[in-house]
Amino acid sequence: MIIFLVSLYTITYYFIAHDQSRFWAAVFYVNLAPLWYLPGPCLYWYVRGNLEDRVRMRRSDVLHLVPFAVSLLGIIPYLLTPFYYKLETVDALLLDPNIPKSVPPNWLMPVEWNLLLRPALLMAYALFCIGLVWRAHRFFSRSCLVARDQWVFLRNWMNLLSGVLFIISVGPLSLSFFYTASTQIDFSLINAFSMCSVTAYSQTLISITLLVFPQILYGIPRVTTNEVRVESSGDPLPVLAGSGGSEDHSEVLGEEAAELGLTEEPFVELSQRVLRYMQERTPYVDPDFTLEVLARSMGVPKHHLYYCFQNILKTKFTRLRTEHRIEHAKKLLQEEDLSQTTLNTVGKESGFASVSAFYTTFKAEVGCSPGEYAAKVNASYPG
């Protein structure tokens, strides 16, 4: 959302100051102005949500929307004007960018206030979020309930995001001061600030970071009392039955636990519970079984499971689900009376949504078709 809002601001600036497209300038000018008050609050809610490991809105959060609401209320008369009036307004603006000073489109706030307040608020929010992150550093760096490597990574990311937004706001704030202080200004001077280039490079940096480091999306998972539940039975971790190319994720889990321990990697126990749940409850036989379903069934946030699969189990959820389905199908092919049960039924009972998906996946994983496998291991197979 933050990147989207900043992108809209850049597009608006481009169409008015650089391209000077009459139609698109009329579409973007003033109509989207209230949105420019939202990047700061969105940044704050994102950082706070990461630090608290949950997304929630408080009653006091309404205060963050006051500038947006005032701006929206002030442009309602302009929003209700016909489009030809907006085209005439843009025509006058493109001829003389000083027009908004004398004929403000917002009846509640002078244009100078809007221009100065929007980037100033974003700068303030960026600095405040950096302060929040560093204030949380002392706790998270010592806590045994937080994955430390993930905390360090997210700390750097949130500081980078806040810093980039701070830098992005410097150009508009400088231009706003210049615009407010000048009695006459033209677009050649406005374009001299090169805000589009700075913003574009900054957004590219953020986008590349998201692509290269997808663990940004995992947040900062924090173990709860529901997740730190070390079992006393001493039962070994479940092992996927058979070979057929399946990976022993419990072995990886055991190595992680032995190397790090619960105080270093608090999500080892949750990963252990995931493997037990998959083996004992067999939820994968449901074709609609997804990570969201697993999260609801286990009563844990989805991003906690993302972290477990990526950092502890070292596999993807879809991969683990496929392995269990294949092992389940192999077991049925070995034990069922195949003179009474079809291969298609076996695939359906193993959780595959279609016959083609069952045959394709089985051959890719096992190296032969379900029929060929059944012929080897089950004397009741008629084929």
Residue pairs with C-beta under 8 A, 6 or more apart in sequence:
1 38
1 42
2 39
2 42
2 43
2 46
2 161
2 165
3 203
3 206
3 207
5 35
5 36
5 38
5 39
5 42
6 39
6 165
6 168
6 199
6 203
7 203
8 28
8 32
8 35
9 35
9 36
9 39
9 172
9 199
10 195
10 196
10 199
10 200
10 203
11 28
12 28
12 29
12 32
13 195
13 196
14 196
15 21
15 24
15 25
15 27
15 28
16 25
16 28
16 29
16 90
16 93
16 94
17 187
17 190
17 191
18 191
18 196
19 25
20 94
20 187
22 87
22 90
22 91
22 94
23 87
25 90
25 93
25 94
26 83
26 86
26 87
26 89
26 90
29 86
29 89
29 90
29 93
29 105
30 75
30 78
30 79
30 86
30 89
30 105
30 106
31 75
31 78
31 79
31 86
33 71
33 75
33 105
33 106
33 114
34 68
34 69
34 71
34 72
34 75
35 68
36 118
37 67
37 68
37 71
37 117
37 118
37 121
38 68
39 122
39 125
39 165
40 64
40 121
40 122
40 124
40 125
40 126
41 61
41 64
41 65
41 68
41 125
43 122
43 125
43 126
43 129
43 161
43 162
43 165
44 64
44 125
44 128
44 129
45 55
45 57
45 61
45 64
46 161
47 129
47 132
47 133
47 158
47 162
48 132
49 55
49 56
49 219
50 154
50 158
50 219
50 220
51 132
51 133
51 136
51 220
53 219
53 220
53 221
53 222
53 301
54 301
67 117
67 121
70 108
70 109
71 106
71 108
71 109
71 114
73 108
74 106
74 107
74 108
74 109
75 105
75 106
77 107
78 86
78 105
78 106
89 105
92 99
92 103
93 99
93 100
94 187
97 179
97 185
97 186
97 187
97 190
98 183
98 184
98 185
100 111
101 110
101 111
101 112
104 110
104 111
105 111
106 114
109 117
112 176
112 179
112 180
115 172
115 175
115 176
115 179
115 180
116 173
116 176
116 177
116 180
118 172
119 169
119 170
119 171
119 172
119 173
119 176
120 169
120 173
122 165
122 166
122 168
122 169
123 166
123 169
123 170
123 173
125 165
126 162
126 163
126 165
126 166
126 169
127 162
127 166
129 158
129 162
130 159
130 162
130 163
133 155
133 158
133 159
133 162
136 155
137 155
140 146
140 148
140 151
140 155
140 220
141 148
141 151
141 152
143 222
144 262
144 263
144 264
144 266
145 222
145 223
145 228
145 266
146 220
146 221
146 222
146 223
146 266
147 220
147 221
147 265
147 266
147 267
147 307
147 311
148 264
149 311
150 215
150 218
150 220
150 221
150 307
150 311
151 220
153 213
153 215
153 216
154 216
154 219
154 220
157 209
157 213
157 216
160 206
160 209
161 206
164 202
164 205
164 206
167 198
167 202
168 198
168 199
168 202
171 193
171 194
171 195
171 198
171 199
172 195
174 193
175 190
175 193
175 195
178 185
178 189
178 193
179 185
179 190
182 189
209 216
210 216
210 217
215 307
215 310
215 311
217 303
217 306
218 303
218 306
218 307
218 310
219 303
221 267
221 301
221 303
221 304
221 307
223 266
223 267
223 269
223 270
224 300
226 299
226 300
227 266
227 267
227 269
227 270
227 273
227 300
227 304
228 262
228 266
228 269
229 269
229 273
230 262
230 269
231 272
236 250
237 250
237 253
237 254
237 272
237 275
237 276
238 250
238 275
238 276
238 278
238 279
238 280
239 248
239 250
239 251
240 246
240 247
240 248
240 249
240 250
240 323
240 324
240 327
241 327
241 331
242 327
242 330
244 326
244 327
244 330
244 365
244 366
244 367
245 365
245 366
245 367
246 323
246 326
246 327
246 365
247 315
247 323
249 275
249 313
249 314
249 315
249 320
250 275
252 312
252 313
252 314
253 268
253 271
253 272
253 275
253 312
253 313
256 265
256 268
256 271
256 312
257 265
257 268
257 272
260 268
262 268
262 269
265 311
265 312
267 304
267 307
267 308
267 311
267 312
268 312
270 300
270 304
270 305
270 308
271 308
271 312
271 313
273 298
274 294
274 298
274 305
274 308
274 313
275 313
277 283
277 294
277 297
277 298
278 284
278 320
278 324
279 324
281 297
282 324
282 328
283 289
283 293
283 294
283 297
284 321
284 324
284 325
284 328
284 350
284 351
285 325
285 328
285 349
285 350
285 351
286 293
286 351
287 348
287 351
287 352
287 353
289 321
289 351
291 302
291 305
291 306
291 317
292 302
294 305
294 317
295 301
295 302
295 304
295 305
298 305
305 317
309 315
309 316
309 317
309 320
313 320
321 351
322 361
322 365
323 365
325 350
325 351
325 352
325 361
326 350
326 361
326 362
326 365
326 366
328 349
328 350
328 351
329 346
329 347
329 350
329 352
329 358
329 362
329 370
330 366
330 373
330 377
332 341
332 346
332 349
332 350
333 343
333 346
333 370
333 373
333 374
333 377
333 378
333 381
334 377
334 378
335 378
336 346
336 378
336 380
337 380
338 374
338 378
338 380
338 381
338 382
339 380
339 381
339 382
343 358
343 370
343 371
343 374
344 355
344 358
346 358
346 370
347 355
347 357
347 358
347 359
347 362
347 370
348 358
350 358
352 358
352 361
358 370
359 369
359 370
362 369
362 370
362 373
363 369
363 370
366 373
371 381
371 383
374 381
374 383
375 381
375 383
